[in-house]
Amino acid sequence: YVRTKNEMNSLGAQIPTAWLIIIPFVNIWWLWQWCKGVELATKGTMNVGLAFVLMILLGCIGSAIIQTNLNKYAT
């Protein structure tokens, strides 16, 4: 997550420090911010709601699906 966060921040996302992942309930907010970065990096192809649902419900499988979409837009 941290490496991807840094790459999305370089594209203009505003994802805060990854240390927030370890704080209960704040980690959900952080994940939402990360998913907003996914939407920005994929140029709207994968919206924030879909990315968030994939991460919450599917865990590692959702991460793989998101990473596949991010790889399509890698420069």
Backbone as CSV, one residue per row, in Angstrom:
resi,resn,N_x,N_y,N_z,CA_x,CA_y,CA_z,C_x,C_y,C_z
1,TYR,0.811,-1.196,0.000,0.000,0.000,0.000,0.857,1.263,0.000
2,VAL,1.958,1.224,0.732,2.781,2.425,0.858,3.411,2.808,-0.478
3,ARG,3.958,1.843,-1.168,4.588,2.146,-2.456,3.552,2.670,-3.452
4,THR,2.399,2.024,-3.496,1.332,2.469,-4.391,0.834,3.844,-3.985
5,LYS,0.731,4.089,-2.677,0.319,5.403,-2.172,1.266,6.489,-2.663
6,ASN,2.558,6.216,-2.561,3.538,7.206,-3.010,3.421,7.471,-4.506
7,GLU,3.197,6.425,-5.287,3.042,6.609,-6.726,1.780,7.396,-7.053
8,MET,0.681,7.105,-6.340,-0.563,7.842,-6.598,-0.437,9.290,-6.140
9,ASN,0.280,9.533,-5.040,0.502,10.908,-4.594,1.318,11.686,-5.616
10,SER,2.241,11.021,-6.294,3.024,11.713,-7.323,2.160,12.096,-8.522
11,LEU,1.015,11.422,-8.677,0.074,11.757,-9.755,-0.920,12.839,-9.346
12,GLY,-0.905,13.228,-8.062,-1.786,14.294,-7.614,-2.764,13.893,-6.526
13,ALA,-2.767,12.626,-6.125,-3.646,12.204,-5.029,-3.143,12.802,-3.720
14,GLN,-4.004,12.866,-2.739,-3.627,13.411,-1.433,-3.893,12.374,-0.347
15,ILE,-3.145,11.288,-0.396,-3.298,10.202,0.569,-2.336,10.465,1.719
16,PRO,-2.838,10.500,2.956,-1.966,10.797,4.098,-1.020,9.638,4.410
17,THR,-0.203,9.826,5.417,0.793,8.839,5.805,0.174,7.476,6.086
18,ALA,0.895,6.449,5.729,0.398,5.083,5.884,0.402,4.616,7.335
19,TRP,1.005,5.357,8.218,0.982,5.003,9.638,-0.435,4.991,10.182
20,LEU,-1.341,5.658,9.526,-2.729,5.696,9.984,-3.433,4.346,9.833
21,ILE,-2.826,3.425,9.079,-3.422,2.104,8.897,-3.553,1.363,10.221
22,ILE,-2.668,1.632,11.165,-2.653,0.863,12.413,-3.642,1.382,13.456
23,ILE,-4.289,2.500,13.196,-5.241,3.074,14.162,-6.649,2.594,13.820
24,PRO,-7.324,1.928,14.762,-8.684,1.442,14.479,-9.619,2.574,14.039
25,PHE,-10.491,2.282,13.138,-11.480,3.179,12.537,-10.854,4.234,11.641
26,VAL,-9.705,4.751,11.994,-9.011,5.696,11.114,-8.516,4.955,9.881
27,ASN,-8.208,3.660,10.048,-7.734,2.882,8.899,-8.800,2.764,7.812
28,ILE,-10.062,2.781,8.189,-11.131,2.750,7.200,-11.144,4.056,6.402
29,TRP,-10.984,5.182,7.087,-10.899,6.477,6.412,-9.679,6.520,5.492
30,TRP,-8.536,5.995,5.983,-7.322,5.980,5.180,-7.531,5.148,3.914
31,LEU,-8.184,3.997,4.070,-8.451,3.137,2.921,-9.343,3.847,1.907
32,TRP,-10.315,4.634,2.381,-11.167,5.420,1.483,-10.324,6.429,0.705
33,GLN,-9.388,7.082,1.386,-8.507,8.043,0.723,-7.632,7.339,-0.313
34,TRP,-7.165,6.139,0.025,-6.355,5.351,-0.900,-7.174,5.004,-2.143
35,CYS,-8.432,4.637,-1.929,-9.316,4.294,-3.053,-9.608,5.514,-3.917
36,LYS,-9.657,6.697,-3.317,-9.802,7.921,-4.110,-8.585,8.114,-5.002
37,GLY,-7.421,7.731,-4.497,-6.206,7.772,-5.305,-6.264,6.789,-6.463
38,VAL,-6.874,5.630,-6.215,-7.046,4.639,-7.281,-7.902,5.231,-8.397
39,GLU,-8.969,5.911,-8.023,-9.829,6.538,-9.023,-9.049,7.560,-9.844
40,LEU,-8.228,8.335,-9.187,-7.420,9.340,-9.882,-6.404,8.666,-10.809
41,ALA,-5.738,7.640,-10.313,-4.689,6.977,-11.098,-5.249,6.228,-12.303
42,THR,-6.476,5.720,-12.178,-7.080,4.994,-13.301,-7.922,5.906,-14.180
43,LYS,-7.836,7.196,-13.932,-8.556,8.208,-14.727,-10.060,7.952,-14.735
44,GLY,-10.588,7.509,-13.582,-12.016,7.312,-13.428,-12.538,5.968,-13.893
45,THR,-11.679,5.119,-14.430,-12.128,3.807,-14.876,-12.637,2.973,-13.709
46,MET,-11.933,3.015,-12.608,-12.382,2.332,-11.392,-12.728,3.415,-10.382
47,ASN,-14.001,3.523,-10.034,-14.389,4.587,-9.122,-14.082,4.219,-7.672
48,VAL,-14.135,5.218,-6.821,-13.740,5.058,-5.428,-14.630,4.042,-4.698
49,GLY,-15.911,4.042,-4.968,-16.825,3.114,-4.303,-16.540,1.669,-4.648
50,LEU,-16.297,1.405,-5.921,-15.988,0.044,-6.348,-14.675,-0.429,-5.737
51,ALA,-13.668,0.418,-5.759,-12.379,0.049,-5.185,-12.513,-0.232,-3.694
52,PHE,-13.289,0.591,-2.992,-13.471,0.411,-1.549,-14.195,-0.897,-1.247
53,VAL,-15.237,-1.193,-1.991,-15.974,-2.442,-1.787,-15.078,-3.645,-2.075
54,LEU,-14.289,-3.576,-3.131,-13.367,-4.660,-3.437,-12.384,-4.892,-2.293
55,MET,-11.860,-3.816,-1.746,-10.888,-3.933,-0.660,-11.528,-4.483,0.610
56,ILE,-12.723,-4.025,0.947,-13.381,-4.449,2.188,-13.898,-5.883,2.083
57,LEU,-14.555,-6.211,0.982,-15.209,-7.506,0.877,-14.294,-8.625,0.380
58,LEU,-13.352,-8.304,-0.489,-12.540,-9.358,-1.092,-11.092,-9.398,-0.608
59,GLY,-10.664,-8.385,0.116,-9.310,-8.392,0.682,-8.225,-8.523,-0.366
60,CYS,-7.459,-9.605,-0.287,-6.320,-9.815,-1.197,-6.759,-9.945,-2.647
61,ILE,-7.890,-10.572,-2.889,-8.392,-10.703,-4.257,-8.765,-9.322,-4.799
62,GLY,-9.408,-8.509,-3.970,-9.744,-7.148,-4.372,-8.500,-6.329,-4.662
63,SER,-7.464,-6.518,-3.846,-6.197,-5.824,-4.086,-5.607,-6.212,-5.426
64,ALA,-5.688,-7.491,-5.770,-5.152,-7.963,-7.052,-5.929,-7.365,-8.223
65,ILE,-7.241,-7.273,-8.090,-8.062,-6.685,-9.149,-7.705,-5.209,-9.334
66,ILE,-7.566,-4.501,-8.223,-7.210,-3.081,-8.291,-5.816,-2.914,-8.890
67,GLN,-4.867,-3.751,-8.461,-3.508,-3.643,-8.979,-3.457,-3.893,-10.481
68,THR,-4.274,-4.825,-10.958,-4.353,-5.081,-12.398,-4.811,-3.835,-13.143
69,ASN,-5.802,-3.148,-12.589,-6.281,-1.906,-13.220,-5.240,-0.798,-13.135
70,LEU,-4.520,-0.723,-12.023,-3.469,0.293,-11.894,-2.338,0.031,-12.884
71,ASN,-2.014,-1.225,-13.104,-0.939,-1.565,-14.030,-1.244,-1.139,-15.458
72,LYS,-2.505,-1.091,-15.815,-2.894,-0.665,-17.164,-2.541,0.804,-17.403
73,TYR,-2.497,1.595,-16.327,-2.250,3.030,-16.446,-0.858,3.425,-15.998
74,ALA,-0.002,2.445,-15.724,1.366,2.756,-15.276,2.137,3.424,-16.406
75,THR,2.951,4.392,-16.038,3.721,5.109,-17.056,5.137,4.612,-17.124
